Amino acid sequence: MNLKSIRLGTDDKAKAKAFYDATFAALGVDASATPEEYPILMYKLPSGQAFIVGPARDGNAATFANGGTVLFAADNDKQVSAWHAAGLANGGACEGPPEPKPQTGGKVGAYLRDPDGNKLGVYHGLSFG
């Protein structure tokens, strides 16, 4: 099986674009080039998957997952810190500063909430294999 995309909800596309363009730039991912008239933002991740942000399809307010976290990989510890700083500067909220995390055997990671409350994390050197 191959994961093709992840979609998170937003009720403010402009705030989401500022946040994700900045945080993904810190990880070497291009800004969203989705045309303005589209209701979503799409980011092509280096591993081939798409990361999509947009309004809830049912027309109701977007909500975040209770217990859900999306993790991204960084190439080094400096990228973890740059990602976290970019998120804070663009409407994100800290859920865990960049530091070695004991739950990962000391791998450096950080957590943020995006402007809509979605929980995100980034780690350097974390492996699930």
C-alpha positions in Angstrom: 0.0 0.0 0.0 1.1 3.5 -0.7 -0.1 6.7 1.0 -1.1 9.2 -1.7 -2.2 12.2 0.2 -3.2 13.8 3.5 -5.8 16.5 3.7 -6.4 18.8 6.7 -9.2 21.3 7.1 -9.0 25.1 7.2 -11.5 27.8 7.4 -9.0 30.5 6.4 -7.1 29.6 3.2 -4.9 32.7 3.4 -3.7 32.0 6.9 -3.1 28.4 6.0 -1.1 29.3 3.0 1.1 31.7 4.9 1.7 29.0 7.6 2.3 26.1 5.3 4.4 28.0 2.7 6.7 29.1 5.5 7.0 25.8 7.4 7.4 23.7 4.3 10.0 26.2 2.9 12.1 25.4 6.1 12.0 21.7 5.0 12.8 22.4 1.4 9.3 22.0 -0.1 8.0 24.5 -2.6 5.2 26.9 -1.8 1.7 25.9 -3.0 1.2 26.8 -6.6 -2.5 25.9 -6.6 -4.5 28.5 -8.5 -6.2 31.1 -6.3 -9.7 30.2 -7.6 -9.3 26.6 -6.2 -10.7 26.1 -2.7 -7.7 24.0 -1.6 -3.9 24.4 -1.3 -1.8 21.5 -2.5 1.9 20.8 -1.7 3.9 18.1 -3.5 6.1 16.4 -0.9 9.6 15.1 -1.9 8.5 11.5 -1.3 5.7 11.8 -3.9 2.6 12.3 -1.7 0.4 15.3 -1.7 -0.4 17.4 1.3 -3.7 19.2 0.9 -5.4 21.9 3.0 -8.9 23.1 2.4 -12.4 23.6 3.7 -14.4 20.7 5.0 -16.2 19.0 2.1 -19.5 18.9 4.0 -19.6 22.7 4.2 -19.3 22.7 8.0 -16.5 24.4 9.9 -13.2 22.6 9.7 -12.1 20.9 12.9 -8.9 19.2 14.0 -8.5 15.5 14.9 -8.6 14.8 18.6 -5.4 12.7 19.1 -4.3 13.1 15.5 -0.8 14.3 14.6 0.9 14.5 11.2 4.7 14.0 11.3 7.2 15.3 8.7 10.9 14.4 8.3 13.7 17.0 8.5 17.2 16.6 7.0 18.9 17.9 10.1 18.3 19.4 13.5 18.6 23.0 12.2 15.6 22.3 9.9 13.6 21.2 12.9 14.3 24.5 14.6 13.7 26.5 11.4 10.3 24.7 10.8 9.2 25.5 14.4 10.3 29.1 14.2 8.5 29.6 10.8 5.4 28.1 12.2 5.4 30.4 15.2 6.0 33.4 13.0 3.0 32.5 10.8 0.2 31.9 13.2 1.1 28.5 14.7 1.1 27.6 18.4 3.9 25.6 20.1 3.0 22.1 21.2 6.6 21.1 22.0 9.8 23.0 21.3 12.7 21.7 19.2 14.7 19.4 21.4 15.7 15.8 21.9 12.5 13.9 22.7 12.8 11.0 25.2 9.9 9.1 23.5 12.1 8.7 20.4 15.4 7.8 22.1 16.6 11.4 21.9 15.8 12.3 18.2 15.3 16.0 17.8 11.7 16.9 17.1 9.2 19.7 17.5 5.4 20.1 17.5 3.1 22.9 16.4 -0.6 23.6 15.9 -1.4 25.2 12.6 -3.8 28.3 12.7 -6.8 25.9 12.5 -5.6 23.7 15.4 -4.2 20.7 13.4 -1.3 19.2 15.3 2.0 18.7 13.3 5.4 17.5 14.2 8.8 17.3 12.5 11.8 15.1 13.5 15.3 14.5 12.3 16.4 10.9 12.2 13.2 9.3 13.2 12.6 5.9 11.6 9.6 3.5 11.8 11.4 0.6 10.1 
